[in-house]
Amino acid sequence: MDYVNLGRAGVKVSRFCLGGGNFGGRTDEAESARIIAAALDAGVNFIDTANWYNEGRSEEIIGRAVEGVRDDLVLATKVEGPVGEGPNDRGLSRYHIIREVERSLRRLRTDRIDLYQLHRPDPAVPLDETLSALTDLVRAGKVRYIGASTFPAWRLCESLWVSDVRKLERFVSEQPPYSILCRGPETELLPFCAQHGFAVLPWSPLAGGWLSGKYRLGEAVPSDSRAAAWAWEMDTPPARRRYEAVEALLPVAQSAGVPLARMALAWLSANPAVTSVLVGPRTVDQLRDCLASADVVLSDDLLRRIDGVVPPGADLMDWYLR
């Protein structure tokens, strides 16, 4: 396992980050614990979750699983999503952030969060209020670094201005949706992050399962897949474009001698703009398959063939450019 700096920060993280979105939901605690143990054995030292994943169960499971090795890990979680029905049960106000960090600390069984991230922008709250609250948490020792998730480049630029003018902590990382099928971040976000030293931590590197190869043109959606819950959406013009792209990418992966999912992860890892790829396996076998992509080397010709299917900057998922 290779390790790199988290953007401008001095802390080093593994090139793969274990995402906990399935823990306590689609993956029970026993299997979640096995996944975490296998990831640590493979050299992963970076784990990411969020306060609202599966009603907090993801944080609880991670907290129990890493007891005894907590000091060897970089633990990341997020705040912003809904945790209740009340008017202050979501968002990026000082009120919500200060309350939720304490709850995350208890669930994670730790005295600090290494990377505390804003899950999404909150247009209803001034950015200086949010950054001020985060700065207080850093100065109190409850948070080490702060980051963002799914922020466009202009919002990150605004955050740097606010941090500079107000003498507040600055973000060290950004989590964008980024994959072969979602290349929108390449137009502005990735160049911005490279210029200003932001770590880039792509989420959904398999594009919601499309790049796993399990969704095929003319075949029924697997009943145990995430897409089964919204199968109607699989029969729309945007889905058709994804189907066609997958069908074109499968022979490219075959020529490389690897499964499509492994090629997709290797494609991300090969990008010098990417710091650590977030993978969210449901099983230990899925984790091992993800990590095996570290051994895949993609030729320049193969990279050009991928560009021929999905050009740089294109977004077939309609996530980033929305």
Kinemage of the C-alpha trace (Angstrom):
@kinemage 1
@onewidth
@group {chain A} dominant
@subgroup {mainchain}
@vectorlist {calphas} color= white
{ca met a 1} P 0.000 0.000 0.000
{ca asp a 2} L 1.290 3.444 -0.941
{ca tyr a 3} L 0.773 6.490 1.283
{ca val a 4} L 0.562 10.150 0.285
{ca asn a 5} L 0.038 13.461 2.027
{ca leu a 6} L -3.547 14.571 2.530
{ca gly a 7} L -3.224 17.586 0.241
{ca arg a 8} L -1.227 20.354 1.920
{ca ala a 9} L -1.560 18.606 5.286
{ca gly a 10} L 1.390 16.693 6.667
{ca val a 11} L -0.564 13.563 7.609
{ca lys a 12} L -0.191 10.605 5.251
{ca val a 13} L -3.111 8.471 4.085
{ca ser a 14} L -3.365 5.248 2.096
{ca arg a 15} L -4.186 5.461 -1.613
{ca phe a 16} L -7.461 3.709 -0.833
{ca cys a 17} L -9.919 4.949 1.774
{ca leu a 18} L -12.461 2.558 3.282
{ca gly a 19} L -15.947 4.057 3.073
{ca gly a 20} L -18.465 3.051 5.734
{ca gly a 21} L -21.716 3.846 3.933
{ca asn a 22} L -22.874 0.214 3.995
{ca phe a 23} L -21.932 -0.517 7.604
{ca gly a 24} L -24.999 -1.060 9.749
{ca gly a 25} L -27.231 -1.024 6.673
{ca arg a 26} L -26.714 -3.344 3.731
{ca thr a 27} L -23.773 -4.889 5.620
{ca asp a 28} L -24.319 -6.198 9.148
{ca glu a 29} L -21.879 -5.545 11.980
{ca ala a 30} L -20.103 -8.908 11.788
{ca glu a 31} L -19.283 -8.544 8.094
{ca ser a 32} L -18.457 -4.858 8.578
{ca ala a 33} L -15.912 -5.794 11.239
{ca arg a 34} L -14.366 -8.364 8.889
{ca ile a 35} L -14.134 -5.759 6.122
{ca ile a 36} L -12.441 -3.275 8.443
{ca ala a 37} L -9.980 -5.894 9.696
{ca ala a 38} L -9.143 -6.988 6.140
{ca ala a 39} L -8.617 -3.371 5.069
{ca leu a 40} L -6.257 -2.720 7.976
{ca asp a 41} L -4.358 -5.924 7.204
{ca ala a 42} L -3.915 -4.692 3.636
{ca gly a 43} L -2.399 -1.430 4.852
{ca val a 44} L -5.411 0.872 4.608
{ca asn a 45} L -5.076 3.541 7.310
{ca phe a 46} L -7.893 5.844 6.161
{ca ile a 47} L -11.584 5.256 7.028
{ca asp a 48} L -14.448 7.558 6.065
{ca thr a 49} L -18.071 7.673 7.210
{ca ala a 50} L -20.770 10.226 8.104
{ca asn a 51} L -22.862 11.010 11.160
{ca trp a 52} L -26.150 10.063 9.453
{ca tyr a 53} L -25.095 6.867 7.665
{ca asn a 54} L -27.617 4.234 8.737
{ca glu a 55} L -28.796 6.440 11.616
{ca gly a 56} L -25.326 6.607 13.159
{ca arg a 57} L -24.747 2.844 13.144
{ca ser a 58} L -21.839 3.160 10.709
{ca glu a 59} L -19.896 5.333 13.148
{ca glu a 60} L -20.746 3.011 16.042
{ca ile a 61} L -19.538 -0.080 14.175
{ca ile a 62} L -16.312 1.609 13.119
{ca gly a 63} L -15.717 2.843 16.658
{ca arg a 64} L -16.004 -0.657 18.086
{ca ala a 65} L -13.967 -2.254 15.297
{ca val a 66} L -10.929 0.025 15.596
{ca glu a 67} L -10.543 0.013 19.367
{ca gly a 68} L -6.916 -0.761 20.128
{ca val a 69} L -5.650 0.508 16.764
{ca arg a 70} L -7.357 3.908 16.702
{ca asp a 71} L -4.062 5.811 16.993
{ca asp a 72} L -2.760 4.185 13.807
{ca leu a 73} L -5.678 5.419 11.698
{ca val a 74} L -6.904 8.572 10.017
{ca leu a 75} L -10.615 8.644 10.881
{ca ala a 76} L -12.892 10.853 8.791
{ca thr a 77} L -16.566 11.610 9.172
{ca lys a 78} L -18.990 14.187 7.834
{ca val a 79} L -21.742 16.541 8.972
{ca glu a 80} L -24.680 18.240 7.190
{ca gly a 81} L -27.136 15.436 6.436
{ca pro a 82} L -30.458 14.949 8.245
{ca val a 83} L -30.349 13.321 11.686
{ca gly a 84} L -33.933 14.067 12.745
{ca glu a 85} L -37.114 15.929 11.872
{ca gly a 86} L -36.379 19.175 13.722
{ca pro a 87} L -35.481 22.480 12.028
{ca asn a 88} L -31.907 22.298 13.349
{ca asp a 89} L -31.376 18.604 12.655
{ca arg a 90} L -29.340 19.170 9.517
{ca gly a 91} L -27.190 21.781 7.845
{ca leu a 92} L -23.982 23.643 8.607
{ca ser a 93} L -24.942 26.056 11.354
{ca arg a 94} L -22.689 26.420 14.389
{ca tyr a 95} L -25.558 24.982 16.442
{ca his a 96} L -25.751 21.797 14.373
{ca ile a 97} L -22.012 21.278 13.886
{ca ile a 98} L -21.100 21.638 17.572
{ca arg a 99} L -23.870 19.276 18.621
{ca glu a 100} L -23.132 16.669 15.978
{ca val a 101} L -19.380 16.531 16.495
{ca glu a 102} L -19.976 15.472 20.097
{ca arg a 103} L -22.335 12.715 18.974
{ca ser a 104} L -19.851 11.496 16.359
{ca leu a 105} L -17.048 11.426 18.927
{ca arg a 106} L -19.164 9.262 21.235
{ca arg a 107} L -20.164 6.854 18.479
{ca leu a 108} L -16.605 6.573 17.164
{ca arg a 109} L -15.280 6.076 20.723
{ca thr a 110} L -12.528 8.602 20.207
{ca asp a 111} L -11.456 11.980 21.542
{ca arg a 112} L -10.799 13.536 18.121
{ca ile a 113} L -11.817 13.315 14.475
{ca asp a 114} L -8.870 13.448 12.114
{ca leu a 115} L -10.768 14.809 9.104
{ca tyr a 116} L -14.143 16.472 9.671
{ca gln a 117} L -15.928 17.177 6.398
{ca leu a 118} L -18.939 19.163 5.253
{ca his a 119} L -21.085 16.622 3.420
{ca arg a 120} L -22.726 19.154 1.085
{ca pro a 121} L -22.868 22.956 0.834
{ca asp a 122} L -25.566 24.698 2.875
{ca pro a 123} L -26.647 27.910 1.080
{ca ala a 124} L -28.762 28.907 4.117
{ca val a 125} L -25.728 29.397 6.380
{ca pro a 126} L -22.940 31.958 5.834
{ca leu a 127} L -19.648 30.215 5.204
{ca asp a 128} L -17.889 32.276 7.856
{ca glu a 129} L -20.232 30.864 10.528
{ca thr a 130} L -19.451 27.306 9.425
{ca leu a 131} L -15.693 27.835 9.195
{ca ser a 132} L -15.645 29.635 12.533
{ca ala a 133} L -17.315 26.664 14.235
{ca leu a 134} L -14.883 24.248 12.586
{ca thr a 135} L -11.927 26.414 13.601
{ca asp a 136} L -13.077 26.354 17.223
{ca leu a 137} L -13.221 22.540 17.071
{ca val a 138} L -9.674 22.380 15.704
{ca arg a 139} L -8.410 24.713 18.428
{ca ala a 140} L -10.210 22.646 21.057
{ca gly a 141} L -8.404 19.511 19.814
{ca lys a 142} L -11.616 17.723 18.800
{ca val a 143} L -10.829 17.937 15.076
{ca arg a 144} L -7.447 17.764 13.337
{ca tyr a 145} L -8.254 18.819 9.757
{ca ile a 146} L -11.348 19.998 7.898
{ca gly a 147} L -12.600 19.182 4.416
{ca ala a 148} L -15.543 19.411 2.033
{ca ser a 149} L -17.582 17.025 -0.088
{ca thr a 150} L -19.290 17.736 -3.417
{ca phe a 151} L -18.420 21.446 -3.355
{ca pro a 152} L -17.969 23.114 -6.759
{ca ala a 153} L -14.691 24.923 -7.379
{ca trp a 154} L -16.224 28.364 -6.844
{ca arg a 155} L -17.380 27.440 -3.335
{ca leu a 156} L -13.949 26.119 -2.443
{ca cys a 157} L -12.467 29.342 -3.772
{ca glu a 158} L -14.874 31.322 -1.585
{ca ser a 159} L -13.846 29.204 1.415
{ca leu a 160} L -10.164 30.098 0.881
{ca trp a 161} L -11.059 33.792 0.770
{ca val a 162} L -13.130 33.557 3.984
{ca ser a 163} L -10.423 31.544 5.735
{ca asp a 164} L -7.768 34.078 4.728
{ca val a 165} L -9.746 37.208 5.612
{ca arg a 166} L -11.139 35.839 8.893
{ca lys a 167} L -7.951 33.949 9.892
{ca leu a 168} L -9.871 30.672 10.049
{ca glu a 169} L -8.910 27.058 9.312
{ca arg a 170} L -8.896 26.147 5.632
{ca phe a 171} L -10.124 22.988 3.965
{ca val a 172} L -7.450 20.434 3.119
{ca ser a 173} L -9.622 18.107 1.019
{ca glu a 174} L -12.590 17.770 -1.305
{ca gln a 175} L -14.678 14.646 -1.986
{ca pro a 176} L -16.188 14.858 -5.479
{ca pro a 177} L -18.216 12.267 -7.386
{ca tyr a 178} L -15.589 11.160 -9.894
{ca ser a 179} L -15.319 8.119 -12.131
{ca ile a 180} L -15.014 7.151 -15.789
{ca leu a 181} L -18.734 7.903 -16.155
{ca cys a 182} L -18.601 11.122 -14.138
{ca arg a 183} L -15.729 13.247 -15.427
{ca gly a 184} L -17.284 16.651 -14.756
{ca pro a 185} L -14.724 17.480 -12.008
{ca glu a 186} L -11.988 17.534 -14.652
{ca thr a 187} L -13.192 20.842 -16.108
{ca glu a 188} L -12.645 23.129 -13.102
{ca leu a 189} L -12.502 21.272 -9.802
{ca leu a 190} L -9.424 19.098 -10.301
{ca pro a 191} L -7.280 21.932 -11.701
{ca phe a 192} L -8.410 24.142 -8.810
{ca cys a 193} L -7.556 21.471 -6.222
{ca ala a 194} L -4.145 20.891 -7.791
{ca gln a 195} L -3.386 24.620 -7.838
{ca his a 196} L -4.397 25.181 -4.201
{ca gly a 197} L -3.233 21.941 -2.611
{ca phe a 198} L -6.568 20.260 -1.887
{ca ala a 199} L -6.560 16.488 -1.496
{ca val a 200} L -9.045 14.856 -3.907
{ca leu a 201} L -10.973 11.885 -2.478
{ca pro a 202} L -13.376 10.586 -5.172
{ca trp a 203} L -16.621 9.010 -3.989
{ca ser a 204} L -18.629 6.484 -6.002
{ca pro a 205} L -15.624 5.470 -8.140
{ca leu a 206} L -17.804 2.760 -9.736
{ca ala a 207} L -20.536 5.295 -10.586
{ca gly a 208} L -23.241 3.851 -8.368
{ca gly a 209} L -22.430 0.305 -9.502
{ca trp a 210} L -22.558 0.986 -13.255
{ca leu a 211} L -18.834 0.298 -13.611
{ca ser a 212} L -19.128 -3.012 -11.797
{ca gly a 213} L -20.512 -4.467 -15.036
{ca lys a 214} L -23.673 -5.780 -13.383
{ca tyr a 215} L -26.000 -3.499 -15.355
{ca arg a 216} L -26.069 -4.726 -18.948
{ca leu a 217} L -28.055 -3.579 -21.928
{ca gly a 218} L -31.092 -5.785 -22.481
{ca glu a 219} L -30.728 -7.608 -19.159
{ca ala a 220} L -32.893 -7.303 -16.045
{ca val a 221} L -31.561 -5.234 -13.154
{ca pro a 222} L -30.233 -7.629 -10.464
{ca ser a 223} L -32.756 -7.863 -7.618
{ca asp a 224} L -30.052 -7.444 -4.942
{ca ser a 225} L -28.563 -4.288 -6.482
{ca arg a 226} L -29.090 -0.703 -5.391
{ca ala a 227} L -30.715 0.065 -8.733
{ca ala a 228} L -33.511 -2.422 -8.033
{ca ala a 229} L -35.125 0.195 -5.776
{ca trp a 230} L -35.377 2.652 -8.666
{ca ala a 231} L -35.577 0.303 -11.650
{ca trp a 232} L -37.836 2.752 -13.523
{ca glu a 233} L -34.863 5.105 -13.874
{ca met a 234} L -32.940 2.388 -15.704
{ca asp a 235} L -35.260 2.869 -18.698
{ca thr a 236} L -34.543 6.520 -19.452
{ca pro a 237} L -32.369 8.274 -22.069
{ca pro a 238} L -29.599 9.070 -19.511
{ca ala a 239} L -29.523 5.412 -18.421
{ca arg a 240} L -29.354 4.363 -22.071
{ca arg a 241} L -26.195 6.435 -22.500
{ca arg a 242} L -24.670 4.732 -19.468
{ca tyr a 243} L -25.596 1.298 -20.770
{ca glu a 244} L -23.955 2.095 -24.097
{ca ala a 245} L -20.817 3.403 -22.403
{ca val a 246} L -20.542 0.285 -20.243
{ca glu a 247} L -20.941 -1.960 -23.286
{ca ala a 248} L -18.120 -0.025 -24.985
{ca leu a 249} L -15.882 -0.149 -21.904
{ca leu a 250} L -16.226 -3.891 -21.286
{ca pro a 251} L -14.060 -4.908 -24.273
{ca val a 252} L -11.490 -2.283 -23.230
{ca ala a 253} L -11.231 -3.923 -19.812
{ca gln a 254} L -11.117 -7.346 -21.453
{ca ser a 255} L -8.170 -6.268 -23.571
{ca ala a 256} L -6.409 -5.208 -20.364
{ca gly a 257} L -7.147 -8.639 -18.868
{ca val a 258} L -9.055 -7.283 -15.865
{ca pro a 259} L -12.709 -6.898 -14.796
{ca leu a 260} L -14.346 -3.573 -15.613
{ca ala a 261} L -14.532 -2.546 -11.940
{ca arg a 262} L -10.825 -3.144 -11.458
{ca met a 263} L -10.001 -1.115 -14.559
{ca ala a 264} L -12.230 1.736 -13.351
{ca leu a 265} L -10.474 1.901 -9.985
{ca ala a 266} L -7.033 1.663 -11.584
{ca trp a 267} L -8.023 4.519 -13.921
{ca leu a 268} L -8.732 6.728 -10.909
{ca ser a 269} L -5.632 5.687 -8.990
{ca ala a 270} L -3.441 6.489 -11.996
{ca asn a 271} L -4.629 10.100 -12.031
{ca pro a 272} L -2.001 12.277 -10.283
{ca ala a 273} L -4.784 14.651 -9.205
{ca val a 274} L -6.363 11.917 -7.046
{ca thr a 275} L -5.132 11.461 -3.475
{ca ser a 276} L -7.134 8.484 -2.182
{ca val a 277} L -10.004 6.555 -3.769
{ca leu a 278} L -13.044 5.926 -1.573
{ca val a 279} L -14.304 2.353 -1.825
{ca gly a 280} L -17.460 1.194 -0.033
{ca pro a 281} L -17.570 -2.611 -0.226
{ca arg a 282} L -20.487 -4.682 1.062
{ca thr a 283} L -18.355 -7.805 1.547
{ca val a 284} L -14.753 -8.765 2.213
{ca asp a 285} L -14.519 -10.238 -1.282
{ca gln a 286} L -15.576 -6.912 -2.785
{ca leu a 287} L -12.934 -5.134 -0.717
{ca arg a 288} L -10.202 -7.483 -1.901
{ca asp a 289} L -11.267 -7.012 -5.494
{ca cys a 290} L -11.112 -3.235 -5.078
{ca leu a 291} L -7.645 -3.317 -3.539
{ca ala a 292} L -6.387 -5.625 -6.299
{ca ser a 293} L -6.741 -2.696 -8.703
{ca ala a 294} L -3.550 -1.266 -7.186
{ca asp a 295} L -1.603 -3.826 -9.221
{ca val a 296} L -3.212 -2.856 -12.542
{ca val a 297} L -1.162 -0.688 -14.904
{ca leu a 298} L -3.102 0.918 -17.759
{ca ser a 299} L -1.250 1.657 -20.990
{ca asp a 300} L -1.444 5.014 -22.757
{ca asp a 301} L -3.330 3.329 -25.588
{ca leu a 302} L -5.913 1.924 -23.177
{ca leu a 303} L -6.348 5.336 -21.529
{ca arg a 304} L -6.983 6.829 -24.963
{ca arg a 305} L -9.607 4.169 -25.656
{ca ile a 306} L -11.367 5.073 -22.401
{ca asp a 307} L -11.312 8.743 -23.441
{ca gly a 308} L -12.889 7.691 -26.727
{ca val a 309} L -15.863 6.217 -24.877
{ca val a 310} L -16.277 8.957 -22.251
{ca pro a 311} L -14.411 12.160 -23.209
{ca pro a 312} L -12.642 14.247 -20.544
{ca gly a 313} L -15.121 16.490 -18.736
{ca ala a 314} L -18.197 14.474 -19.724
{ca asp a 315} L -20.713 13.483 -17.027
{ca leu a 316} L -22.975 10.598 -17.958
{ca met a 317} L -24.225 10.340 -14.357
{ca asp a 318} L -25.598 13.904 -14.350
{ca trp a 319} L -24.213 14.275 -10.828
{ca tyr a 320} L -21.521 16.879 -10.966
{ca leu a 321} L -22.875 19.283 -13.564
{ca arg a 322} L -26.360 19.355 -12.063
